[in-house]
Amino acid sequence: MNTGFSTEDMESGDQQIFLSNVKLSLITEEPEKQAITCFDVNDDGLVAVGSKDLTKKIVSVYDSAGTFQYGYTFDCSGSFGLEWDDHNIILYFARSNVAALFDASGSNLELKIIQNTTNNDDYWNHFVEATTRTMNEEQYIMRNHMGLLNLFASSYSQLIKIDGDENIIHIYDVGSEYNIKFMVVFVVVILFLIFVVAKVLLHFFKPEKGICH
């Protein structure tokens, strides 16, 4: 496994338990597109896109023109990242601190424990969670189009490629549905916060009842 994380071996029994909990399955048909949480690009221009729906985590692989090739679905209680290792994909499980290498058929090739170090934290923050990548003089960018609300978004609606001639190719695009869902969630959160603040203020400024003798 060629990874930027420093790792250590995992016991074989723990490996079996981990894989049985993850329940990774190969998919050959493109799933419904969800907001992007992570991505990576290999030397051949294959793009792996990480996303999630209500029940599963998803990795979808596309060629340089944005045509679906294959993917995985799996269980993961926390966040995850990914990285190409030649033509295999390493999945990084944040909560478990595990790096898992899978081939294009969904077979597990290796499992490692990610060590708890400052350098590993930096690699996660500055590489695994990076929103831009450059490969073969082409730039790949995760982005949203929501103005200032982009500051509050934890996922992205588009993955684009900009080639050497400044042409833009849409590799992955959730469309306007993402913006609508995000706005609904954002408004609900704001209304909830207003309600909580109002309740607190009413509690502190509520006039005390007089005492009768």
C-alpha positions, 0 to 999 in steps of 0.5 A: 500500500503506497500511502502518505500516512504512516501506518502499522500492521493490523491483526488478522482477526481485527481485519476480518471483523473490520471487513465484515462490518464495512460490507463493501460491495462492487457496483457496475451501474452508476448510482444516483448522484449525491453531494461530493465529500472527497475525490482523487485522480490517478495518472490515467485520468480516472477519477474516484468520487466519494459521496454518501446517501442516507444509508451507505457511503459510495465511491464512483469511478469515472474516466476523464470524460466523466463516464461511469466505470465502476464503484463501491458501496460500503458501511461507515459510521464516520467520515472517509477519504480516498486515494488512488494507489496505481489502479487500486483505491485506498479508503481511509476510515477516519473514526476507525483510523484504518487504511483499506486497499481495494482493487477494481473488483472490490477485493481487499488487498491490504488493511493497515492502522493509521497511526495517531501522529501530527504528520498524519493529521496534516496529510488528512487535512491538506491532501485527503480533504483537498478540494483541488488536484493537479494531474498531467497539467490538468486541474480538478476542482470540487466546487459549489455555486452558493455565494457566501453560503459556500462557507457553511457547506461541508460537501460539494455539488460539482467536480470539474476538470480544467485542461491546458486550453482552459476548457471546462469538463464537468466530471460530476454534477449533482445539479440544482437539487443539492443547492435546494437541499442545502438551503432547506437544511440551512434554513431549518438550522437557522430557525432552530437556533433562533428558537433556542435563543428566544427560549433562553432570552425569555427564561432570563428576562421573564418577570418574576411573579409577586409573592402574596402574603 
